[in-house]
Amino acid sequence: TSISAALALIAKQAGKRVLIAEVWDGTEGTSPLAQLFGRPRLPKTAELIADGIFASQLRPDIGVELFLSSVLHVGRLAKAAVDFDPLRRLFLSVPSLRELGIFFHLLSYLRANRSQRGDPQFDLILIDMPATGHTLALTGLPQIVLQLVSRGPIADALREGQSYMNSADKTAAYVVTLPEELPVSESLELLAGLSRTNVSAGGIFINKVPKITFEPDEILALKEFLPGRNIYGADGFHRSLQAHRAIDRLKASTPLPTLALPALDRSGPDLALELSRQLTARLVNHQEKA
């Protein structure tokens, strides 16, 4: 989430017109992504929340309404349907229907133009995706549904979405992980799942990486000295070593570029801004080395 916000700030500074979105969790509670922009939650549809940055939830009820309005041309009836509480609860509870609604809501932004020449309304759309299972349910949705429904407006919309989602020129997934064994394992599983659903991965961000301030010979000496001794800082030293072992495992398991970011003692807009600075500096350094 914090990486998504930082990337939005970087794109805005580069003069891009950005939409940042999150998959709605079905509640009206606060949103961690919105808090990075100084708001309690994101708007239901795209609104300007910062200079050059628009934001939106991706909601199944709005997606279903947009689909019914654009395909079946029953705008008022569609709105009445999604406003009807029993039907709205159905949209939110049925798994495939929920993903379809989210998919259609996203597709409406991919289609949106800002001029008669057909220029896209947004130069970049960033989606802060949920956990692995929910992400793969969304990226794999077109393949699954098209096996059941091969014709008609739903199939046409899914194929249109696929033309964006499965194009390496238009879409890339960036995996964000922590330098720990379980998150690294989940990241590798996610990369495999993205490949199965034909979504290209662009790289990996490793967040909250602890810094090791010791030279290699000092590390070896401490490894021999610390066992059996109750010394302040020993736990932090071992956690740092474990973190870097997890990073080495990740790098050995995938050819994708990785970018490490430090743990920052900040929150809210300050965290997003500082992360954008850290990211910019590391990207510049990475490009210079390349």
C-alpha positions, 0 to 999 in steps of 0.5 A: 500500500505504501509503495503504491502511494509512493509510485503515484507521487513519483508519477505525478512528479513526472507529469503523469495524470495518475489514478490510484485505486484499491479493491473495496473490502466491503466495509465503510472503515478507514483505508490505509491507502487513503490515510497515506493521502491524509484521508480516512477513505477513498471515494467510490468513483474517481476524484482528485485527492492531490495535485495530479492524482485521482483515486477511487475504490474498485467496487462490485456494486458500481461495476455491475451498475456500469455494466448494466447501464452501458451494455443493456442500456437500462441506467435507471433500472441498474441504479435501482437494482444496485441500490436495492439492499438484498441485491446489493448484498448478493453482489457483494457475497457471490465470489465470481459476481463480486470479481466481475463487478470489480473487473467492470469498474476497472474496465470503465477507467481503462476505457475512459477518454478525456478528449475527442481524439481518444486520449486516455483520461489517465496516463497511469492506473495504479491498483493496490491489490489485496492478498494473493488469493484475491489478486489471482481470483481477479487476474484469472477471472477472464479465463475461468468465466470465458470457458463458461460464457463464450459469447455475449456482452459479458464475454466481450467485456472480459476479452476487452479487459484481457487485452489490457491485463494480459498485454506486457506493453500495457500492464505489469504486476509488481510484487511487494514483500518483506524480508522474511521467509513466509512473505518471500514464499508467498511472493514466489507463489504469487509470481507463479500464479500471475504467470498462470493467469498470463499477467507479466511481472515487472519486478519486486519491491522488498520493503522494511529491509534492516541495515547490516552495519558490520563487515563480513569478518565482523559478522563471522566473529559475532556468529561465533561469539554470541551463542549462549550469551545474553547481549543487548542487540543480539536479537536485532543482529540475528533478525538482520541476518535472517532478513538478508538470507530471505532476500538472497533466497528470493533473488536466487529464485527469480530473474526479476529485478528487485529493489530494497527499501529501508524501514521508515519510522513514519506514517501517513503522507510523510511516509508516502513522501519519504518512500517516494524519495527513497524509491526515486534515489534507488531507481536512479542508482539502478539505472546508472548501474544498468 
